[in-house]
Amino acid sequence: MSENDTIGPNETIGLRRILTVVEETLVEGGRKLEKPTRRAASVAVIRNPFAGRYVEDLSPLETIGRVLGHILPERAVAALGIEGSKIESFGKAVLVGEDGELEHAAALIHPELGAPFRAILGGGAALIPSSKKRGAPGATFDIPLGHKDAARVRSHFDGMEVRVADAPRADEIAVAIAITDSGRPHPRVGGLTVDRIIGKDGVV
């Protein structure tokens, strides 16, 4: 998948920019980690085809979401340099420019984005945590994170803050996903542990 992938006759996804970032934590609370925790996010800045007008049928945005469900996870997994199956947490978020609606965000990340995202990770029984908000260029937004197979794994309740300096413009939307290769640094609040995951129902 690429920015040139079509979603209809003579129509593209309107992609202007992609940002991919990796965070690696080596020390937390003054204590060195035995193994650094790493997380990566990829953000796509796209044109909002419905900016400034109310449209009942948002299916074109759903289709764009499916395309981004390939592009963004592929980039984030590559940035971590591991196999998709080794990813432990995932999440998604959207920042809508001022001429858009929150429902535009929902159309992008809920109906279609999840299936290709999970396929790249080789599964993921849990619901993908998500958030959506409206903001101006450079606004920060948080991508919530949770274990991809078991929502009750407390060590993986987390979030990753992202921003794009010049996006979203009024007629744009920034769509982001995040993944991790581990949970929080030094997790110690109890709950279901990774070694006890069943992974069938997405909860435990």
C-alpha positions in Angstrom: 0.0 0.0 0.0 1.2 3.5 -0.7 0.0 7.1 -1.0 -0.9 6.4 -4.6 -3.4 3.6 -3.7 -6.8 4.5 -5.2 -10.0 4.4 -3.3 -12.2 4.9 -6.3 -12.1 6.1 -10.0 -9.3 8.7 -10.3 -9.2 9.2 -6.5 -6.4 8.8 -4.0 -6.3 8.9 -0.2 -5.1 12.6 -0.2 -1.9 11.8 1.8 0.4 14.8 2.4 2.8 13.6 5.0 3.8 10.6 7.1 5.7 10.9 10.4 7.1 7.8 12.1 8.8 8.1 15.5 10.4 5.6 18.0 10.7 6.1 21.7 13.1 4.0 23.7 13.2 4.2 27.5 16.5 3.1 29.1 16.0 4.5 32.6 12.8 5.1 34.6 12.5 6.3 38.1 16.3 6.5 38.3 16.6 2.8 37.7 18.0 1.3 34.6 15.8 -1.2 32.8 17.2 -4.7 32.1 15.6 -4.4 28.7 14.7 -1.0 27.2 11.0 -0.5 26.5 10.2 0.7 23.0 7.2 2.1 21.3 6.6 3.5 17.8 4.0 5.7 16.2 3.2 6.4 12.6 1.0 9.4 11.7 -0.6 10.1 8.3 -1.8 13.6 7.4 -4.6 13.4 4.8 -6.9 15.8 3.1 -10.4 15.7 4.6 -12.8 15.2 1.6 -15.7 16.4 3.7 -14.2 19.4 5.4 -16.7 22.3 5.9 -19.8 20.3 4.8 -22.1 17.8 6.3 -22.2 14.5 4.4 -24.4 11.5 5.4 -22.3 8.8 3.7 -18.8 8.6 5.2 -17.9 5.4 3.5 -15.0 7.0 1.5 -13.3 7.8 4.8 -13.8 4.2 5.9 -12.0 3.0 2.7 -9.2 5.4 3.4 -9.0 3.9 6.9 -8.5 0.5 5.4 -5.6 1.8 3.3 -4.0 3.5 6.3 -4.5 0.3 8.2 -1.8 -1.2 6.0 0.5 1.8 5.6 0.9 3.0 9.2 1.4 -0.4 11.0 3.9 -1.5 8.3 6.0 1.6 8.9 5.8 1.4 12.7 6.7 -2.3 12.8 9.6 -1.6 10.4 10.8 1.2 12.7 11.0 -1.2 15.6 12.8 -3.7 13.5 10.9 -6.8 14.8 8.3 -9.1 13.4 4.7 -8.0 13.6 3.9 -11.0 15.8 6.3 -9.7 18.4 4.3 -6.6 19.0 2.7 -6.5 22.4 0.5 -3.4 22.5 -1.4 -1.3 20.0 -3.6 1.8 19.8 -5.0 4.3 17.4 -6.0 8.0 17.5 -7.1 10.9 15.2 -6.8 14.6 15.3 -9.3 16.4 13.1 -8.8 19.9 11.7 -11.2 22.6 12.6 -13.4 22.2 9.5 -14.0 18.5 10.2 -16.2 16.5 12.5 -15.4 13.9 15.2 -17.5 11.5 13.1 -14.9 11.8 10.3 -12.4 10.5 12.8 -14.7 7.6 13.7 -15.2 6.7 10.1 -11.4 6.5 9.6 -10.5 4.3 12.5 -13.4 2.1 13.5 -15.0 0.2 10.6 -12.0 -0.7 8.4 -8.6 0.2 9.9 -8.5 -2.6 12.5 -8.5 -5.7 10.2 -5.3 -4.9 8.2 -3.7 -3.5 11.4 -4.2 -6.9 13.1 -3.1 -8.8 10.0 0.2 -7.1 10.0 0.6 -8.0 13.7 -0.4 -11.6 13.1 -3.5 -11.2 15.3 -4.8 -9.2 18.1 -7.9 -10.4 19.9 -8.4 -7.3 22.0 -10.2 -4.2 21.0 -7.8 -1.5 19.7 -7.8 1.4 22.2 -8.7 4.6 20.4 -9.2 8.4 20.9 -10.3 11.3 18.8 -10.3 15.0 19.1 -10.3 18.3 17.2 -7.2 20.5 17.1 -5.1 23.0 15.2 -1.7 22.5 13.5 0.9 21.3 16.0 -1.6 20.2 18.6 -0.6 17.1 20.6 -2.8 14.1 20.8 -2.4 10.9 22.8 -2.6 7.4 21.3 -4.0 5.0 24.1 -2.3 1.7 24.3 -3.4 -1.7 25.5 -2.2 -5.3 25.1 -3.2 -6.6 21.7 -4.5 -10.0 23.0 -5.8 -9.3 26.5 -7.3 -6.1 27.7 -6.8 -6.8 31.4 -3.0 -6.8 31.3 -2.4 -3.7 33.4 1.3 -3.6 32.7 0.4 -2.5 29.1 -2.1 0.3 29.9 -0.2 3.2 28.5 -0.3 6.0 25.9 2.0 7.7 23.4 1.9 11.5 22.7 2.4 12.6 19.1 2.3 15.8 17.2 2.9 17.0 13.6 4.2 20.6 13.5 2.1 21.8 10.6 -0.9 19.5 10.8 -3.7 19.1 10.7 -4.7 22.2 8.7 -8.4 23.1 8.8 -9.2 20.8 5.9 -7.0 17.9 7.1 -6.9 15.0 9.4 -4.0 13.4 11.2 -4.4 9.6 11.7 -2.1 7.8 14.0 -1.3 4.3 15.3 1.1 3.2 17.9 2.7 -0.2 18.8 5.1 -1.4 21.5 7.4 -4.3 22.1 6.7 -4.4 25.8 4.7 -2.8 28.6 5.4 0.1 30.8 8.9 0.4 32.4 9.0 -1.3 35.8 5.3 -2.3 35.9 4.3 -3.2 39.5 0.5 -2.6 40.0 -0.5 -6.2 39.7 -3.2 -7.7 37.5 -3.0 -10.3 34.7 0.6 -10.9 33.6 1.7 -11.5 30.1 2.8 -15.1 30.9 -0.8 -15.9 31.9 -2.6 -14.6 28.9 -5.2 -16.9 27.3 -5.8 -14.5 24.4 -9.0 -16.0 23.0 -11.6 -13.4 24.0 -9.5 -10.3 23.9 -10.1 -9.8 27.7 -7.9 -12.3 29.4 
